[in-house]
Amino acid sequence: MIIRASTSGRGMEEWMIEGNGSLVVVGTGIRTTEHLTGNAIAWIKASDKVLYVVADLVAERVIKELSPSAESLTVLYGEGKPRGETYHAMVDRILDSVRGGHRTCVVLYGHPGVFAYPGHLAIERARDEGYPATMLPAISAEDCLFADLGIDPGHQGMQSYEASHFVLHRKRIDPTTALVLWQIGSFGDNTYRREGASNHKLPFLVARLCEEYPADHAVTIYEAAIYIGCAPRIERLRLGKLAEARVTPASTLYIPPVRKSRIDPATASWLGFEPADR
Ligand SMILES: C[S@@+](CC[C@H](N)C(=O)[O-])C[C@H]1O[C@@H](n2cnc3c(N)ncnc32)[C@H](O)[C@@H]1O
């Protein structure tokens, strides 16, 4: 039997043959009722196994309305358990469903492939085992940040890192571009905490940033609104005060460039750019 659902882009039909396992990973966006796309809705409704990880009750309710038998994967988190272990357990659970012949739809919050490791890994493993697997794009926290803070990453360029990774790998900072740091609320802690991390390691992050930026550089703690009609949290503060600020699991740090970059005259003349084009 072939299920047809109204969708754009690549047809669902070939993925929807009953008894053949398949995998589609979709995102809710940040404000589910506003951001969930028609295409994602169609896949959720047409799949016979829906597994999800979302961050709020409205998102959970919307998914349950579309697929009453949908199951949350958040039960796999454990207090103090390394998040990497949980992600692997999620991937195993997803693959079990696909191998069991289920047309499986995984729903993750935000963009399902942005700072969200299990979706990519599940797709890779499903494809390796010969199952059709794909991901649909969705609205991430960073997309909301661009809109709410009025930032165009094309203007002066942008770097974007997970905060602990950024420090652990001593990533090079270019102070002429914007810097976005994700997961500052779990900085230096790779385990899951229901209440969020204690943030007592944040001074370490601040010290690293202060190697490149002045301590009085104005930065922004950003939290996109997750419900329609609510305002985002946009808290501007001095970088040196970051460790004293309220930082939650939904906080993302935006650091604007500290100075402008200069055009390299030799390159400009080689490319034939007039001063006005630069
Ligand atoms: C595991 S990542 C998930 C990102 C998600 N897949 C996305 O597309 O936005 C979690 C991090 O995303 C960022 N984030 C999640 N919700 C957010 C929100 N409402 N506002 C700002 N940043 C958010 C924070 O940096 C948080 O620590």
The ligand as an SDF file (V2000), in Angstrom:
LIG
                    3D

 27 29  0  0  0  0  0  0  0  0999 V2000
   21.1300   21.1290   21.3700 C   0  0  0  0  0  0  0  0  0  0  0  0
   21.0770   22.7370   20.7020 S   0  0  0  0  0  0  0  0  0  0  0  0
   19.6460   22.5930   19.7140 C   0  0  0  0  0  0  0  0  0  0  0  0
   19.5610   23.6480   18.6450 C   0  0  0  0  0  0  0  0  0  0  0  0
   18.3600   23.4810   17.7370 C   0  0  0  0  0  0  0  0  0  0  0  0
   18.4540   22.2720   16.9590 N   0  0  0  0  0  0  0  0  0  0  0  0
   18.1800   24.6570   16.7850 C   0  0  0  0  0  0  0  0  0  0  0  0
   18.0590   24.4220   15.5860 O   0  0  0  0  0  0  0  0  0  0  0  0
   18.1370   25.8020   17.2410 O   0  0  0  0  0  0  0  0  0  0  0  0
   20.5600   23.6390   22.1140 C   0  0  0  0  0  0  0  0  0  0  0  0
   21.0740   25.0700   22.0670 C   0  0  0  0  0  0  0  0  0  0  0  0
   20.3440   25.7970   21.0860 O   0  0  0  0  0  0  0  0  0  0  0  0
   20.1970   27.1320   21.4990 C   0  0  0  0  0  0  0  0  0  0  0  0
   18.7640   27.3840   21.7120 N   0  0  0  0  0  0  0  0  0  0  0  0
   17.7890   26.5010   21.9030 C   0  0  0  0  0  0  0  0  0  0  0  0
   16.6040   27.1200   22.1000 N   0  0  0  0  0  0  0  0  0  0  0  0
   16.8810   28.4470   22.0200 C   0  0  0  0  0  0  0  0  0  0  0  0
   16.0930   29.6180   22.1380 C   0  0  0  0  0  0  0  0  0  0  0  0
   14.7770   29.5610   22.3860 N   0  0  0  0  0  0  0  0  0  0  0  0
   16.7060   30.8080   21.9980 N   0  0  0  0  0  0  0  0  0  0  0  0
   18.0370   30.9000   21.7540 C   0  0  0  0  0  0  0  0  0  0  0  0
   18.8230   29.8300   21.6520 N   0  0  0  0  0  0  0  0  0  0  0  0
   18.2540   28.6270   21.7740 C   0  0  0  0  0  0  0  0  0  0  0  0
   20.9410   27.2790   22.8270 C   0  0  0  0  0  0  0  0  0  0  0  0
   22.2800   27.6830   22.5480 O   0  0  0  0  0  0  0  0  0  0  0  0
   20.8780   25.8620   23.3470 C   0  0  0  0  0  0  0  0  0  0  0  0
   21.8600   25.6070   24.3050 O   0  0  0  0  0  0  0  0  0  0  0  0
  1  2  1  0
  2  3  1  0
  2 10  1  0
  3  4  1  0
  4  5  1  0
  5  6  1  0
  5  7  1  0
  7  8  2  0
  7  9  1  0
 10 11  1  0
 11 12  1  0
 11 26  1  0
 12 13  1  0
 13 14  1  0
 13 24  1  0
 14 15  1  0
 14 23  1  0
 15 16  2  0
 16 17  1  0
 17 18  1  0
 17 23  2  0
 18 19  1  0
 18 20  2  0
 20 21  1  0
 21 22  2  0
 22 23  1  0
 24 25  1  0
 24 26  1  0
 26 27  1  0
M  CHG  2   2   1   9  -1
M  END
$$$$
